[in-house]
Amino acid sequence: MERLFDLDLQLLADATLTAISVFVLFLLASYLLFNPARELLKKRQDKIKDDIDTANKDKEDAAALKADYDAKIKDIQKESEEILSEARKKAKANEAQIIAEAKEEANRIIKNAENEALLEKQRAYDEMKQEMISIASLMAGKVVAQSIDTTIQESLIEETLKEVGDKTWQS
């Protein structure tokens, strides 16, 4: 009877030799092919992990910079508001100073005008007084003619002026 498998010593030696050869080839392939492939994959994995870490770090840095710039923008806005507020205060102070100076100038002009009017009134009063004196002299001269001397004539004029009063000349 013939067997399906012919298990003889030669077959076992060939099978063992083939198994050893396959194992040696596997070790050699593992050393020459699999290890470099594993190292390549490991390097690639590390590079990807480093890229992800760098991206996360850059993202955090960008977020920190954004927060910093936002804070600076807020500070700049506050500072600009303070500058505008200060400028408004200075403008109001300048406005108040200009108004005060204008009022002072107006008061000075009014006072000068009042003084001039007073001087003009005094001048007119003096002229009118002189005119009244001369008119009174002429009247007295005609009435009395030449019988009264000059001292009596001057006393009569002063008396007439007192009777008429200062108020009449001023109105």
VEXLOZA-441277 format. One record per residue: x, y, z of N, C-alpha, C in turn; residue in three letters; residue number from 0. Coordinates in pm, 1 decimal, padded with zeros to 6 digits. Layout:
BEGIN
+----------+----------+----------+----------+----------+----------+----------+----------+----------+------+-----+
!      nxx !      nyy !      nzz !     caxx !     cayy !     cazz !      cxx !      cyy !      czz ! type ! seq !
+----------+----------+----------+----------+----------+----------+----------+----------+----------+------+-----+
!        X !        Y !        Z !        X !        Y !        Z !        X !        Y !        Z !  ALA ! NUM !
...
+----------+----------+----------+----------+----------+----------+----------+----------+----------+------+-----+
***
This chain:
BEGIN
+----------+----------+----------+----------+----------+----------+----------+----------+----------+------+-----+
!      nxx !      nyy !      nzz !     caxx !     cayy !     cazz !      cxx !      cyy !      czz ! type ! seq !
+----------+----------+----------+----------+----------+----------+----------+----------+----------+------+-----+
!  00082.5 ! -00113.7 !  00000.0 !  00000.0 !  00000.0 !  00000.0 !  00089.5 !  00123.4 !  00000.0 !  MET !   0 !
!  00045.7 !  00209.2 ! -00072.3 !  00122.7 !  00330.9 ! -00080.9 !  00058.1 !  00435.2 !  00007.6 !  GLU !   1 !
!  00139.0 !  00512.0 !  00061.6 !  00088.4 !  00614.9 !  00152.7 !  00068.2 !  00745.4 !  00079.1 !  ARG !   2 !
! -00009.7 !  00819.5 !  00139.7 ! -00035.0 !  00950.5 !  00083.5 !  00086.3 !  01036.6 !  00105.7 !  LEU !   3 !
!  00133.3 !  01027.4 !  00220.1 !  00256.9 !  01097.9 !  00253.1 !  00364.5 !  00993.8 !  00269.1 !  PHE !   4 !
!  00473.9 !  01030.4 !  00212.3 !  00585.2 !  00938.8 !  00226.1 !  00678.1 !  00999.8 !  00328.9 !  ASP !   5 !
!  00660.7 !  00970.0 !  00452.5 !  00739.4 !  01028.0 !  00558.2 !  00868.1 !  00948.6 !  00572.9 !  LEU !   6 !
!  00959.5 !  00996.3 !  00507.0 !  01087.2 !  00932.6 !  00524.9 !  01184.1 !  01035.2 !  00580.2 !  ASP !   7 !
!  01301.7 !  00993.1 !  00605.8 !  01402.1 !  01075.7 !  00668.2 !  01442.9 !  01192.2 !  00576.8 !  LEU !   8 !
!  01448.6 !  01162.9 !  00449.7 !  01486.2 !  01267.2 !  00353.9 !  01382.2 !  01379.3 !  00354.9 !  GLN !   9 !
!  01258.2 !  01345.0 !  00361.3 !  01151.9 !  01446.5 !  00362.6 !  01159.9 !  01529.9 !  00489.8 !  LEU !  10 !
!  01187.1 !  01464.2 !  00599.5 !  01198.0 !  01537.1 !  00725.6 !  01320.0 !  01628.1 !  00723.1 !  LEU !  11 !
!  01429.6 !  01582.1 !  00667.5 !  01550.3 !  01664.9 !  00659.0 !  01526.4 !  01781.3 !  00566.4 !  ALA !  12 !
!  01462.0 !  01757.9 !  00454.7 !  01431.1 !  01867.1 !  00360.8 !  01336.1 !  01966.9 !  00425.2 !  ASP !  13 !
!  01238.3 !  01917.2 !  00495.6 !  01139.7 !  02004.2 !  00559.4 !  01207.5 !  02088.0 !  00668.5 !  ALA !  14 !
!  01297.9 !  02022.9 !  00745.2 !  01368.0 !  02094.2 !  00850.6 !  01459.9 !  02197.5 !  00789.4 !  THR !  15 !
!  01532.0 !  02158.3 !  00686.2 !  01620.9 !  02250.4 !  00618.0 !  01543.3 !  02366.6 !  00556.6 !  LEU !  16 !
!  01431.1 !  02339.8 !  00499.6 !  01346.6 !  02442.9 !  00440.3 !  01295.2 !  02535.8 !  00550.2 !  THR !  17 !
!  01256.0 !  02478.5 !  00663.8 !  01205.9 !  02560.8 !  00774.3 !  01316.7 !  02649.4 !  00828.2 !  ALA !  18 !
!  01438.7 !  02590.1 !  00839.1 !  01551.7 !  02669.2 !  00887.5 !  01584.6 !  02778.1 !  00785.9 !  ILE !  19 !
!  01581.7 !  02743.5 !  00659.7 !  01609.7 !  02842.1 !  00554.7 !  01505.9 !  02954.1 !  00555.0 !  SER !  20 !
!  01380.4 !  02916.8 !  00571.7 !  01273.2 !  03018.3 !  00576.5 !  01293.1 !  03106.5 !  00699.0 !  VAL !  21 !
!  01329.3 !  03044.3 !  00813.4 !  01351.2 !  03122.2 !  00935.2 !  01469.1 !  03217.2 !  00918.2 !  PHE !  22 !
!  01579.1 !  03166.1 !  00857.3 !  01696.9 !  03250.7 !  00834.5 !  01661.1 !  03360.9 !  00736.8 !  VAL !  23 !
!  01589.6 !  03326.8 !  00631.9 !  01545.6 !  03429.5 !  00536.4 !  01454.6 !  03532.6 !  00605.4 !  LEU !  24 !
!  01367.6 !  03481.9 !  00693.0 !  01279.7 !  03575.2 !  00768.4 !  01362.1 !  03668.4 !  00855.8 !  PHE !  25 !
!  01462.5 !  03613.3 !  00926.5 !  01548.0 !  03697.4 !  01011.4 !  01626.0 !  03796.7 !  00926.7 !  LEU !  26 !
!  01681.5 !  03746.5 !  00815.2 !  01756.4 !  03833.9 !  00725.6 !  01666.3 !  03941.2 !  00666.3 !  LEU !  27 !
!  01548.6 !  03904.6 !  00622.0 !  01452.7 !  04002.2 !  00566.7 !  01408.0 !  04098.8 !  00675.4 !  ALA !  28 !
!  01387.8 !  04044.9 !  00794.8 !  01347.5 !  04129.9 !  00907.2 !  01455.8 !  04230.7 !  00936.6 !  SER !  29 !
!  01581.2 !  04183.0 !  00936.2 !  01692.1 !  04274.0 !  00965.4 !  01713.2 !  04373.5 !  00852.2 !  TYR !  30 !
!  01706.8 !  04327.6 !  00730.1 !  01734.6 !  04413.6 !  00615.9 !  01613.6 !  04491.9 !  00567.1 !  LEU !  31 !
!  01496.2 !  04438.6 !  00577.9 !  01377.3 !  04506.3 !  00523.3 !  01280.6 !  04557.7 !  00629.0 !  LEU !  32 !
!  01243.3 !  04471.8 !  00721.9 !  01140.8 !  04511.2 !  00818.1 !  01189.9 !  04617.3 !  00915.8 !  PHE !  33 !
!  01314.2 !  04600.7 !  00965.5 !  01365.0 !  04701.0 !  01060.3 !  01376.3 !  04839.2 !  00995.0 !  ASN !  34 !
!  01433.9 !  04852.2 !  00874.4 !  01435.2 !  04985.3 !  00811.7 !  01294.3 !  05038.2 !  00785.2 !  PRO !  35 !
!  01203.7 !  04949.8 !  00747.7 !  01065.2 !  04993.9 !  00724.2 !  01002.6 !  05040.6 !  00855.3 !  ALA !  36 !
!  01030.6 !  04965.1 !  00964.5 !  00978.5 !  05005.5 !  01096.0 !  01040.2 !  05138.7 !  01139.1 !  ARG !  37 !
!  01170.9 !  05152.2 !  01116.9 !  01237.2 !  05278.1 !  01151.9 !  01180.5 !  05393.3 !  01069.1 !  GLU !  38 !
!  01159.1 !  05367.7 !  00940.3 !  01100.0 !  05470.0 !  00853.8 !  00961.3 !  05508.6 !  00903.1 !  LEU !  39 !
!  00881.1 !  05407.9 !  00936.8 !  00746.8 !  05434.9 !  00988.3 !  00753.0 !  05506.5 !  01123.7 !  LEU !  40 !
!  00850.9 !  05465.8 !  01206.6 !  00866.8 !  05529.7 !  01338.9 !  00908.4 !  05676.4 !  01320.5 !  LYS !  41 !
!  01004.3 !  05700.4 !  01229.2 !  01046.2 !  05837.9 !  01203.1 !  00930.5 !  05920.5 !  01149.0 !  LYS !  42 !
!  00855.6 !  05859.4 !  01058.5 !  00740.3 !  05930.6 !  01001.5 !  00637.0 !  05960.2 !  01110.0 !  ARG !  43 !
!  00614.0 !  05863.9 !  01196.9 !  00518.5 !  05881.7 !  01307.6 !  00567.5 !  05992.2 !  01402.1 !  GLN !  44 !
!  00698.6 !  05990.0 !  01433.7 !  00754.8 !  06094.3 !  01520.3 !  00745.1 !  06231.7 !  01454.8 !  ASP !  45 !
!  00772.3 !  06234.5 !  01322.7 !  00763.6 !  06362.4 !  01250.7 !  00620.7 !  06415.1 !  01252.0 !  LYS !  46 !
!  00526.6 !  06326.5 !  01228.2 !  00385.2 !  06367.7 !  01231.2 !  00347.4 !  06414.8 !  01371.1 !  ILE !  47 !
!  00393.5 !  06342.5 !  01473.4 !  00363.6 !  06382.4 !  01611.2 !  00427.3 !  06518.1 !  01641.3 !  LYS !  48 !
!  00554.6 !  06537.4 !  01597.2 !  00620.0 !  06667.5 !  01616.4 !  00545.7 !  06778.8 !  01542.8 !  ASP !  49 !
!  00501.4 !  06747.3 !  01419.8 !  00424.8 !  06847.1 !  01343.6 !  00295.1 !  06883.0 !  01414.6 !  ASP !  50 !
!  00229.4 !  06782.6 !  01468.8 !  00104.4 !  06807.5 !  01542.9 !  00133.6 !  06888.9 !  01668.3 !  ILE !  51 !
!  00241.3 !  06852.8 !  01741.3 !  00278.8 !  06928.1 !  01861.9 !  00314.8 !  07072.3 !  01826.2 !  ASP !  52 !
!  00392.4 !  07086.4 !  01717.3 !  00430.0 !  07221.3 !  01673.5 !  00306.2 !  07300.8 !  01632.5 !  THR !  53 !
!  00214.7 !  07236.9 !  01562.7 !  00091.4 !  07304.5 !  01521.7 !  00009.6 !  07345.5 !  01643.6 !  ALA !  54 !
!  00002.1 !  07255.7 !  01742.4 ! -00071.6 !  07289.5 !  01865.3 ! -00003.3 !  07404.6 !  01939.3 !  ASN !  55 !
!  00130.0 !  07399.8 !  01944.4 !  00204.9 !  07507.1 !  02011.5 !  00187.0 !  07639.1 !  01937.6 !  LYS !  56 !
!  00195.9 !  07632.2 !  01803.6 !  00174.2 !  07753.3 !  01723.0 !  00032.5 !  07806.8 !  01741.1 !  ASP !  57 !
! -00062.2 !  07715.3 !  01751.5 ! -00201.3 !  07756.1 !  01772.9 ! -00216.4 !  07825.4 !  01908.2 !  LYS !  58 !
! -00152.5 !  07769.1 !  02010.8 ! -00156.8 !  07831.1 !  02144.1 ! -00087.6 !  07967.3 !  02142.3 !  GLU !  59 !
!  00029.2 !  07973.0 !  02073.7 !  00100.9 !  08101.0 !  02062.6 !  00014.7 !  08203.9 !  01989.1 !  ASP !  60 !
! -00050.5 !  08160.1 !  01882.5 ! -00137.2 !  08251.0 !  01806.8 ! -00253.3 !  08299.4 !  01893.7 !  ALA !  61 !
! -00309.3 !  08208.6 !  01973.2 ! -00419.0 !  08248.0 !  02063.0 ! -00368.8 !  08347.9 !  02166.7 !  ALA !  62 !
! -00246.7 !  08323.2 !  02219.0 ! -00189.8 !  08416.0 !  02317.7 ! -00162.3 !  08551.5 !  02252.7 !  ALA !  63 !
! -00106.9 !  08550.1 !  02130.9 ! -00083.1 !  08676.4 !  02059.9 ! -00213.3 !  08749.6 !  02032.0 !  LEU !  64 !
! -00315.2 !  08674.5 !  01992.0 ! -00445.9 !  08735.9 !  01964.9 ! -00500.5 !  08800.8 !  02091.9 !  LYS !  65 !
! -00490.1 !  08728.3 !  02203.4 ! -00537.4 !  08784.2 !  02330.8 ! -00456.4 !  08908.6 !  02366.4 !  ALA !  66 !
! -00324.8 !  08902.7 !  02344.1 ! -00238.4 !  09017.5 !  02372.0 ! -00277.0 !  09136.6 !  02284.7 !  ASP !  67 !
! -00296.9 !  09111.0 !  02155.7 ! -00335.7 !  09219.9 !  02065.4 ! -00473.8 !  09273.9 !  02098.5 !  TYR !  68 !
! -00564.5 !  09184.9 !  02136.9 ! -00697.3 !  09232.5 !  02178.5 ! -00686.7 !  09323.8 !  02300.1 !  ASP !  69 !
! -00602.1 !  09283.9 !  02395.6 ! -00581.6 !  09367.1 !  02515.2 ! -00518.6 !  09500.4 !  02476.1 !  ALA !  70 !
! -00421.0 !  09495.4 !  02385.2 ! -00358.3 !  09619.7 !  02340.6 ! -00457.6 !  09708.7 !  02267.8 !  LYS !  71 !
! -00543.7 !  09649.4 !  02186.0 ! -00645.4 !  09727.3 !  02114.5 ! -00739.4 !  09793.5 !  02214.0 !  ILE !  72 !
! -00778.0 !  09719.3 !  02318.3 ! -00864.6 !  09778.2 !  02420.7 ! -00793.2 !  09893.4 !  02490.7 !  LYS !  73 !
! -00663.7 !  09872.1 !  02522.6 ! -00586.3 !  09978.9 !  02586.8 ! -00574.9 !  10099.6 !  02495.0 !  ASP !  74 !
! -00553.2 !  10074.1 !  02367.1 ! -00542.8 !  10185.0 !  02270.9 ! -00675.1 !  10258.4 !  02261.2 !  ILE !  75 !
! -00784.1 !  10185.0 !  02262.2 ! -00916.1 !  10249.5 !  02257.6 ! -00937.7 !  10333.5 !  02383.2 !  GLN !  76 !
! -00900.6 !  10279.3 !  02499.6 ! -00914.3 !  10356.4 !  02623.6 ! -00826.5 !  10481.4 !  02617.8 !  LYS !  77 !
! -00704.2 !  10463.1 !  02569.2 ! -00610.7 !  10575.3 !  02560.6 ! -00662.4 !  10681.3 !  02463.7 !  GLU !  78 !
! -00719.3 !  10635.4 !  02350.9 ! -00773.2 !  10733.1 !  02255.4 ! -00892.5 !  10806.7 !  02315.4 !  SER !  79 !
! -00974.5 !  10736.3 !  02392.0 ! -01087.0 !  10801.8 !  02459.6 ! -01036.1 !  10904.4 !  02560.8 !  GLU !  80 !
! -00929.6 !  10868.6 !  02633.5 ! -00871.8 !  10962.7 !  02730.3 ! -00814.4 !  11084.7 !  02658.4 !  GLU !  81 !
! -00746.8 !  11061.0 !  02546.3 ! -00689.9 !  11172.6 !  02470.4 ! -00800.9 !  11262.7 !  02419.1 !  ILE !  82 !
! -00907.5 !  11202.8 !  02364.9 ! -01020.5 !  11282.8 !  02316.3 ! -01086.2 !  11359.0 !  02431.1 !  LEU !  83 !
! -01100.1 !  11292.7 !  02544.7 ! -01159.6 !  11358.7 !  02660.5 ! -01073.5 !  11476.8 !  02705.0 !  SER !  84 !
! -00942.9 !  11455.1 !  02708.9 ! -00849.8 !  11562.4 !  02747.0 ! -00856.8 !  11677.5 !  02647.2 !  GLU !  85 !
! -00864.8 !  11643.1 !  02518.7 ! -00873.5 !  11746.6 !  02415.0 ! -01003.3 !  11825.6 !  02431.2 !  ALA !  86 !
! -01111.8 !  11756.2 !  02462.3 ! -01240.1 !  11825.5 !  02483.3 ! -01231.2 !  11919.9 !  02603.2 !  ARG !  87 !
! -01166.7 !  11871.0 !  02711.3 ! -01151.5 !  11956.3 !  02830.0 ! -01069.1 !  12079.6 !  02797.4 !  LYS !  88 !
! -00959.8 !  12059.8 !  02722.9 ! -00876.4 !  12174.3 !  02686.3 ! -00953.5 !  12270.9 !  02597.3 !  LYS !  89 !
! -01031.5 !  12216.7 !  02504.3 ! -01110.6 !  12301.9 !  02415.9 ! -01212.8 !  12381.8 !  02496.7 !  ALA !  90 !
! -01276.9 !  12316.8 !  02593.0 ! -01373.8 !  12388.5 !  02675.9 ! -01304.5 !  12494.5 !  02760.2 !  LYS !  91 !
! -01185.9 !  12461.4 !  02812.4 ! -01110.8 !  12559.3 !  02891.2 ! -01070.6 !  12678.1 !  02803.2 !  ALA !  92 !
! -01024.8 !  12648.6 !  02681.3 ! -00989.5 !  12756.4 !  02588.1 ! -01112.1 !  12839.1 !  02553.4 !  ASN !  93 !
! -01223.7 !  12771.2 !  02532.6 ! -01347.9 !  12840.8 !  02500.9 ! -01386.2 !  12934.4 !  02616.5 !  GLU !  94 !
! -01378.3 !  12881.8 !  02738.5 ! -01412.7 !  12962.6 !  02855.7 ! -01317.0 !  13080.3 !  02869.7 !  ALA !  95 !
! -01188.7 !  13056.4 !  02844.2 ! -01089.9 !  13164.4 !  02852.7 ! -01116.8 !  13271.0 !  02746.9 !  GLN !  96 !
! -01146.3 !  13227.2 !  02624.0 ! -01174.9 !  13322.8 !  02516.3 ! -01300.3 !  13402.9 !  02548.5 !  ILE !  97 !
! -01402.1 !  13334.6 !  02600.5 ! -01526.3 !  13404.8 !  02636.7 ! -01498.7 !  13505.0 !  02747.9 !  ILE !  98 !
! -01419.9 !  13464.0 !  02848.2 ! -01387.7 !  13554.8 !  02959.1 ! -01309.7 !  13676.3 !  02907.9 !  ALA !  99 !
! -01213.5 !  13651.0 !  02818.7 ! -01136.9 !  13762.8 !  02762.9 ! -01226.8 !  13854.9 !  02681.0 !  GLU ! 100 !
! -01319.7 !  13796.3 !  02604.9 ! -01411.4 !  13877.6 !  02525.3 ! -01501.8 !  13961.1 !  02615.1 !  ALA ! 101 !
! -01551.1 !  13900.0 !  02723.2 ! -01635.7 !  13975.0 !  02816.8 ! -01556.7 !  14087.8 !  02881.8 !  LYS ! 102 !
! -01431.5 !  14056.0 !  02918.7 ! -01347.0 !  14157.2 !  02980.4 ! -01322.0 !  14272.8 !  02882.9 !  GLU ! 103 !
! -01295.2 !  14239.1 !  02757.9 ! -01273.3 !  14341.9 !  02654.8 ! -01400.5 !  14424.0 !  02633.6 !  GLU ! 104 !
! -01515.5 !  14355.2 !  02631.2 ! -01642.4 !  14425.4 !  02614.0 ! -01668.1 !  14519.4 !  02732.6 !  ALA ! 105 !
! -01641.0 !  14470.9 !  02853.7 ! -01659.0 !  14556.1 !  02971.5 ! -01565.9 !  14676.6 !  02967.4 !  ASN ! 106 !
! -01443.0 !  14653.8 !  02923.1 ! -01347.6 !  14763.8 !  02912.2 ! -01395.5 !  14866.5 !  02808.2 !  ARG ! 107 !
! -01444.8 !  14817.0 !  02695.1 ! -01495.0 !  14907.6 !  02591.1 ! -01615.1 !  14985.2 !  02642.0 !  ILE ! 108 !
! -01705.5 !  14916.6 !  02712.3 ! -01824.5 !  14983.7 !  02768.0 ! -01782.1 !  15088.5 !  02870.2 !  ILE ! 109 !
! -01685.8 !  15053.4 !  02955.5 ! -01639.0 !  15147.7 !  03056.7 ! -01575.3 !  15270.3 !  02991.1 !  LYS ! 110 !
! -01493.6 !  15245.0 !  02886.7 ! -01434.1 !  15358.5 !  02814.5 ! -01542.0 !  15446.2 !  02750.8 !  ASN ! 111 !
! -01643.6 !  15381.7 !  02693.5 ! -01752.9 !  15457.1 !  02631.7 ! -01828.0 !  15538.0 !  02738.4 !  ALA ! 112 !
! -01851.2 !  15476.1 !  02853.1 ! -01919.0 !  15548.5 !  02961.4 ! -01835.6 !  15667.6 !  03008.2 !  GLU ! 113 !
! -01702.7 !  15644.3 !  03022.0 ! -01614.7 !  15754.8 !  03063.3 ! -01616.4 !  15868.0 !  02960.5 !  ASN ! 114 !
! -01610.4 !  15830.7 !  02831.8 ! -01615.6 !  15933.7 !  02726.9 ! -01748.2 !  16008.1 !  02730.5 !  GLU ! 115 !
! -01857.2 !  15931.2 !  02750.5 ! -01988.8 !  15995.3 !  02757.8 ! -01994.7 !  16089.0 !  02877.3 !  ALA ! 116 !
! -01936.8 !  16046.3 !  02989.5 ! -01935.4 !  16130.6 !  03108.8 ! -01853.7 !  16257.1 !  03083.8 !  LEU ! 117 !
! -01736.6 !  16240.7 !  03020.8 ! -01654.4 !  16357.7 !  02989.5 ! -01726.9 !  16452.3 !  02893.6 !  LEU ! 118 !
! -01790.2 !  16392.9 !  02794.0 ! -01864.6 !  16475.0 !  02697.6 ! -01980.1 !  16546.8 !  02766.3 !  GLU ! 119 !
! -02045.4 !  16477.5 !  02857.7 ! -02156.3 !  16537.6 !  02932.8 ! -02103.6 !  16653.1 !  03018.5 !  LYS ! 120 !
! -01987.8 !  16630.3 !  03083.2 ! -01926.9 !  16736.0 !  03165.8 ! -01888.2 !  16855.2 !  03080.2 !  GLN ! 121 !
! -01831.6 !  16827.9 !  02962.8 ! -01792.9 !  16935.0 !  02871.3 ! -01916.3 !  17016.0 !  02827.8 !  ARG ! 122 !
! -02022.9 !  16941.5 !  02792.4 ! -02146.2 !  17009.2 !  02751.3 ! -02203.0 !  17090.5 !  02867.2 !  ALA ! 123 !
! -02194.4 !  17032.0 !  02987.5 ! -02243.4 !  17101.9 !  03106.4 ! -02164.3 !  17230.5 !  03127.3 !  TYR ! 124 !
! -02029.1 !  17220.9 !  03114.8 ! -01945.5 !  17340.2 !  03132.4 ! -01975.8 !  17444.7 !  03025.9 !  ASP ! 125 !
! -01992.4 !  17401.1 !  02902.0 ! -02024.1 !  17496.9 !  02793.8 ! -02158.8 !  17563.7 !  02818.0 !  GLU ! 126 !
! -02255.9 !  17481.5 !  02861.5 ! -02388.2 !  17537.1 !  02886.3 ! -02383.0 !  17635.3 !  03002.5 !  MET ! 127 !
! -02303.0 !  17602.5 !  03103.2 ! -02289.8 !  17690.7 !  03217.8 ! -02228.5 !  17823.9 !  03173.1 !  LYS ! 128 !
! -02125.1 !  17815.2 !  03090.3 ! -02062.8 !  17937.3 !  03039.0 ! -02163.6 !  18018.7 !  02956.4 !  GLN ! 129 !
! -02240.4 !  17949.4 !  02875.2 ! -02341.6 !  18016.4 !  02792.3 ! -02446.6 !  18083.7 !  02880.4 !  GLU ! 130 !
! -02488.2 !  18011.6 !  02985.1 ! -02589.2 !  18069.1 !  03076.5 ! -02532.3 !  18189.5 !  03150.6 !  MET ! 131 !
! -02404.9 !  18180.8 !  03184.2 ! -02342.4 !  18293.3 !  03254.2 ! -02340.7 !  18415.4 !  03163.0 !  ILE ! 132 !
! -02302.6 !  18388.0 !  03037.9 ! -02297.2 !  18503.2 !  02946.3 ! -02436.4 !  18559.1 !  02920.1 !  SER ! 133 !
! -02535.8 !  18470.0 !  02907.4 ! -02674.2 !  18518.1 !  02886.9 ! -02721.9 !  18593.4 !  03009.2 !  ILE ! 134 !
! -02693.1 !  18540.4 !  03127.6 ! -02735.1 !  18607.5 !  03250.8 ! -02666.3 !  18741.9 !  03263.3 !  ALA ! 135 !
! -02540.3 !  18746.6 !  03219.9 ! -02468.5 !  18875.1 !  03226.3 ! -02533.6 !  18977.4 !  03135.8 !  SER ! 136 !
! -02566.6 !  18933.9 !  03017.0 ! -02630.4 !  19027.2 !  02923.3 ! -02766.0 !  19074.5 !  02976.6 !  LEU ! 137 !
! -02840.6 !  18979.7 !  03031.9 ! -02972.0 !  19018.7 !  03085.4 ! -02956.2 !  19114.3 !  03202.9 !  MET ! 138 !
! -02863.8 !  19079.5 !  03287.7 ! -02843.7 !  19165.6 !  03404.0 ! -02792.8 !  19301.7 !  03359.4 !  ALA ! 139 !
! -02708.1 !  19297.3 !  03257.4 ! -02653.7 !  19424.4 !  03207.8 ! -02762.6 !  19511.0 !  03150.0 !  GLY ! 140 !
! -02858.0 !  19453.6 !  03081.0 ! -02965.6 !  19531.7 !  03022.9 ! -03060.5 !  19581.1 !  03131.0 !  LYS ! 141 !
! -03089.4 !  19494.7 !  03225.3 ! -03186.5 !  19532.4 !  03328.8 ! -03126.9 !  19638.4 !  03418.8 !  VAL ! 142 !
! -03012.9 !  19618.7 !  03466.0 ! -02955.4 !  19708.5 !  03564.8 ! -02883.7 !  19824.1 !  03493.8 !  VAL ! 143 !
! -02846.5 !  19796.3 !  03371.8 ! -02772.6 !  19891.4 !  03287.4 ! -02634.9 !  19912.9 !  03344.5 !  ALA ! 144 !
! -02603.9 !  20025.3 !  03394.2 ! -02468.1 !  20042.6 !  03439.8 ! -02465.1 !  20080.4 !  03586.4 !  GLN ! 145 !
! -02570.7 !  20067.9 !  03656.2 ! -02574.7 !  20111.6 !  03793.6 ! -02513.0 !  20010.7 !  03891.2 !  SER ! 146 !
! -02505.5 !  19884.0 !  03852.7 ! -02451.6 !  19781.8 !  03944.2 ! -02308.0 !  19754.4 !  03903.9 !  ILE ! 147 !
! -02222.1 !  19742.3 !  03999.7 ! -02082.2 !  19711.9 !  03965.8 ! -02063.2 !  19560.7 !  03943.6 !  ASP ! 148 !
! -01943.8 !  19520.5 !  03906.7 ! -01917.4 !  19381.8 !  03864.1 ! -01928.4 !  19280.8 !  03977.6 !  THR ! 149 !
! -01894.2 !  19311.2 !  04097.5 ! -01904.0 !  19215.1 !  04208.2 ! -02049.0 !  19182.0 !  04237.6 !  THR ! 150 !
! -02135.8 !  19282.4 !  04231.9 ! -02277.9 !  19257.3 !  04255.8 ! -02332.9 !  19176.7 !  04139.2 !  ILE ! 151 !
! -02284.7 !  19210.6 !  04020.2 ! -02330.4 !  19141.3 !  03900.0 ! -02293.5 !  18992.3 !  03907.9 !  GLN ! 152 !
! -02173.4 !  18957.8 !  03949.7 ! -02130.1 !  18818.4 !  03960.1 ! -02206.9 !  18744.6 !  04069.1 !  GLU ! 153 !
! -02236.2 !  18808.7 !  04180.1 ! -02313.1 !  18744.8 !  04285.8 ! -02455.0 !  18717.2 !  04239.8 !  SER ! 154 !
! -02512.4 !  18809.7 !  04158.9 ! -02645.7 !  18787.3 !  04104.3 ! -02645.6 !  18666.5 !  04008.3 !  LEU ! 155 !
! -02541.5 !  18655.7 !  03929.7 ! -02532.5 !  18543.7 !  03834.4 ! -02523.2 !  18410.7 !  03910.3 !  ILE ! 156 !
! -02438.5 !  18406.3 !  04012.5 ! -02424.3 !  18283.7 !  04092.4 ! -02554.6 !  18249.4 !  04161.5 !  GLU ! 157 !
! -02623.5 !  18349.5 !  04209.9 ! -02751.2 !  18327.5 !  04277.1 ! -02853.9 !  18274.1 !  04178.1 !  GLU ! 158 !
! -02854.6 !  18326.7 !  04058.0 ! -02947.0 !  18280.5 !  03954.0 ! -02918.1 !  18135.2 !  03918.4 !  THR ! 159 !
! -02790.7 !  18104.5 !  03909.0 ! -02753.1 !  17965.9 !  03877.0 ! -02793.1 !  17870.2 !  03988.5 !  LEU ! 160 !
! -02780.0 !  17912.5 !  04111.8 ! -02819.9 !  17828.4 !  04224.6 ! -02969.7 !  17806.6 !  04226.7 !  LYS ! 161 !
! -03042.4 !  17910.9 !  04189.9 ! -03188.0 !  17899.2 !  04187.8 ! -03233.4 !  17804.1 !  04080.2 !  GLU ! 162 !
! -03166.2 !  17813.6 !  03963.5 ! -03203.1 !  17724.2 !  03852.5 ! -03162.0 !  17582.6 !  03889.4 !  VAL ! 163 !
! -03045.8 !  17567.5 !  03953.5 ! -03002.3 !  17438.0 !  04003.5 ! -02922.6 !  17358.4 !  03900.7 !  GLY ! 164 !
! -02846.9 !  17265.2 !  03955.0 ! -02761.4 !  17179.8 !  03869.6 ! -02845.5 !  17080.1 !  03788.9 !  ASP ! 165 !
! -02956.6 !  17040.0 !  03838.8 ! -03037.2 !  16936.7 !  03775.2 ! -03089.8 !  16981.4 !  03640.7 !  LYS ! 166 !
! -03118.6 !  17110.1 !  03627.6 ! -03172.7 !  17158.6 !  03501.5 ! -03070.2 !  17149.8 !  03391.3 !  THR ! 167 !
! -02946.8 !  17168.1 !  03423.9 ! -02841.4 !  17166.3 !  03321.7 ! -02809.3 !  17024.2 !  03277.5 !  TRP ! 168 !
! -02829.3 !  16931.7 !  03367.0 ! -02792.1 !  16794.9 !  03336.3 ! -02899.1 !  16721.3 !  03256.0 !  GLN ! 169 !
! -03019.0 !  16767.4 !  03260.1 ! -03127.1 !  16693.6 !  03192.8 ! -03138.8 !  16725.7 !  03047.4 !  SER ! 170 !
+----------+----------+----------+----------+----------+----------+----------+----------+----------+------+-----+
***
